[in-house]
Amino acid sequence: MNTARIESVTADIVDIPLRRLHKFSVTQIDHQSVVLVRVRTVDGAVGIGEGVVPGGPWWGGESVETMKVVIDRYLAPLLVGRDVAEVPALRATMDRLVAENRFAKAAVEVALFDAWGRTVGLPVYALLGGLAQDRVPVTWALGAARPDEIIEEATGKLDAGKHASFKLKMGSQDPEADVERIEKVASALASRASLRVDINAAWDELTATRYLPRLQAAGVELIEQPLPAWDIDGAARLAQLLEIPIMADESLRSEQDALRIVKANAADIFSLKVTKSGGFTVTQRIAAVATAAGIPCHGGTAIESPIGTVAGLHLCCATPSVTFGSELFGPLLMAEELLVEPLDYRDGHLHVPHGPGLGVTLDEEKVRRLTRG
């Protein structure tokens, strides 16, 4: 019997409280819910993966509840009895029999890689091609709070030497008020930090054309996804208008999306997320398109727990085109530590673990306490 064969695939919803309220363009959260997937092999290896969206189905169409149903009822039966190392074939089977559901598939695929790595005694980054770097810079996200709150929080991070770049959420307010808020923050942090904004696809092209030059003049260094995902032509016109880079996120879920954006010259930076693209397989294909086009990549976040965060870290560290840092800060925002040994955040960077698989161990007692009944 091949001891790398899959014995079971299970999924549980875990609700993790946050240290503070985190606001997006259309919603806000005081906790983050994730789906933890466990892939067990017949020889006892257990791989862990995570399905997570930023605050609910508004962003990608999936929720933790839909992920669990899809995994339990449709994806798990496809995997039991198969070899854990057959990731490309398993992914092709999942894609053939279950359309879309990228976040659910990401959770399963990460668990497969973790189990595979533990079986052969290699870290996930080795299975992805090997190390290009062993750490990535981490940008701290500040949400859509008031200027005084943002300035106080950012100043504290700067003074402690924890972060040198910050990202602010926009799009939940009247554009004029929203821009004035960012201008106040940019003025207060001028020369001390790199400031980026994420509009979460909330503006139309007319609004963006009017207000983005003001953000550029204020010292903002990057604009993430100002327009709806479908508006590639509008994004191309904005990219021509601005001297600072535009980063694609919501518009970039697949390698086909990446190719369309490249052809249209619609983005200067790609935000890579293992979650939104359905796992390592497709995310690496997106990075390959970026490499071919000379576009730098960034390690994005969906506010993952340590499991999703370390999965993104392995991807970033195995991807040479990730040269624009990351925002893999999710565990730092959470009020509960899910790992026996926390991730290694030092000097503004997140350092990759070198153990088998993802290289981390869940605190199972803590997870059980937070698991939804």
ABEGO torsion letter per residue (X at the ends): XBAABBABBBBBBBBBBBABBBBBAABBBABBBBBBBBBBBAAGBBBBBBBBBBGEAAAAGBBAAAAAAAAAAAAAAAABGBBAAAAAAAAAAAAAABBEGAAAAAAAAAAAAAAAAAAAGBBAAAAAGEBABABBBBBBBAEBBBAAAAAAAAAAAAAAGABABBBBBBGABBAAAAAAAAAAAAAAABGABBBBBBAGGABBAAAAAAAAAAAAAAGBABBBGABBAABAAAAAAAAAABABBBBBBAABABAAAAAAAAAAGABABBBBBAAAAGEAAAAAAAAAAAAAAGBBBBBBBAGBBAAAAAAAAAAAAABAABAAEBABAAAAABABBABABBBBBBGGBBBBBABBEAGBBBBAAAAAAABBX
